[in-house]
Amino acid sequence: MVSQRTTLGSLDDRTPGGIASAIARQITDGEFRPGDRLPTVRDVAVELGVSPATVSAAWQLLGRAGLVVSRGRSGSFVRSEPRDWLPRSYHDFEQATDVRLDLSRGTPDPELLPSLGPALASMAVRADTSSYQLKPDIPELHDLLRETWPSRVESLTVLNGALDAIDRILAGVARFGDRVAVESPGFPPFFELLEHYGLEPVPLELDDFGVIPASLASALGRKPVAVVLQPRAQNPTGVSMTASRVEELARVIRRHPNGADVVVIEDDHLGAISAAEDVTLATWLPERVLHVRSFSKTHGPDLRIGALGGPRTLVDRIVSRRLLGPGWTSRLLQSGLYALLTNPESIAQIENARTVYAERRGAVESALVTRGLEVRIRDGINAWIPVADERAAIVRLGAEGISVASGTPFQLSRSSDHIRVTVGLVSANVDQVADALVAAARA
């Protein structure tokens, strides 16, 4: 393959970081495409009048940022597109090369997950069932969920995680061409789900207390069939709604001419490790709110269990349709989750995790503010950090062996440059991480 040419002759910053940032921008702009071979180190060195070692260092930075791959004597190539099985919204979260600290994925710290001992001990010897038409949920878990749900609810069911629940809700309440109001910045898989179903997203703006009521009122004017919200530890901003804000939003829906036709979908993805109050619009709008609770962040991503509660007419429709596909969530896993939710040792481990995550958020925020970067890390395991240039920030952090997520996939329309950093994984070397983040924010 013939190497692509650069246009770096007028570049002012000819340090490794400056060269890497310039190439990164060309990759972002499409001048270099996935699979393209970069010019040789010697050619770029001659073009810029720098040493080959300087260009080689720039190529290493691009490799650490996950933008290029080296193939030895064949040269360096722009990283190819991921395999088709990976949804587009996950592409930016693939593991980059030479990463010593991966803060890009939004996953919980494995060390803070409860031990699975009680869950495994509670499982039956055989995975049998007497009928394919049994109630999908085991009674003891169903009753416990009902007792701990944030509002009184007509119907509950267990599904394979929060995204499974939201996918099934959208499939049941929306049709091709419908509009759905969704937070922006928000969770990228939500955006891709809407696109998959041919639904038009209507962005909802956020402030320090969640969705802005005036923004919701404006969105309702476009007649969406659903509104998707994250009441606690919103991903990526960490914002949590107050009880008064939730009531305000419910009032907007109740009074709006189009409000009666809207289904509210709530994703409580963080659950018991959130530091915020457990709130739901169902307190005021029980007839049109579907509340989803995930146990992935608290008890383990591989458990694949979430719960859905709401009006019987909507929940039963989802249960009925699911019986024609996967049927139900494994009752073995349900019994395991019930054991984890009731075992004193497991409960203590979850409470400890909530405390530790709060301490880590506070430590990183304090270190950033001390260094002059005014950032609020509100709740959850992620921080939404403004930067001067996303790609430059990612390249700079890559040079330090730190991987973060680009902010662009989290925004329906890119209004500002951000990175999302999973600060819940910063258990040591806080000062060094803060130094790297501040330098990246200003790059």
Secondary structure as UniProt FT lines:
FT   TURN            9..10
FT   HELIX           16..28
FT   TURN            29..30
FT   TURN            34..35
FT   HELIX           41..48
FT   HELIX           52..64
FT   TURN            65..66
FT   STRAND          68..70
FT   HELIX           72..74
FT   STRAND          76..78
FT   TURN            84..85
FT   HELIX           88..93
FT   TURN            97..98
FT   STRAND          101..102
FT   HELIX           110..112
FT   HELIX           117..122
FT   TURN            132..133
FT   HELIX           139..148
FT   STRAND          155..159
FT   HELIX           162..173
FT   TURN            176..177
FT   STRAND          179..183
FT   HELIX           188..196
FT   TURN            197..198
FT   STRAND          200..204
FT   STRAND          206..207
FT   TURN            208..209
FT   STRAND          210..211
FT   HELIX           213..220
FT   TURN            221..222
FT   STRAND          226..229
FT   TURN            235..237
FT   HELIX           243..255
FT   TURN            257..258
FT   HELIX           259..261
FT   STRAND          263..268
FT   HELIX           271..273
FT   HELIX           281..283
FT   TURN            286..288
FT   STRAND          289..294
FT   HELIX           296..299
FT   HELIX           301..303
FT   STRAND          306..310
FT   HELIX           312..322
FT   TURN            323..326
FT   HELIX           331..342
FT   HELIX           344..370
FT   TURN            371..372
FT   STRAND          383..386
FT   HELIX           390..399
FT   TURN            400..401
FT   STRAND          402..403
FT   STRAND          405..406
FT   HELIX           408..410
FT   STRAND          418..421
FT   HELIX           423..425
FT   HELIX           430..441
//
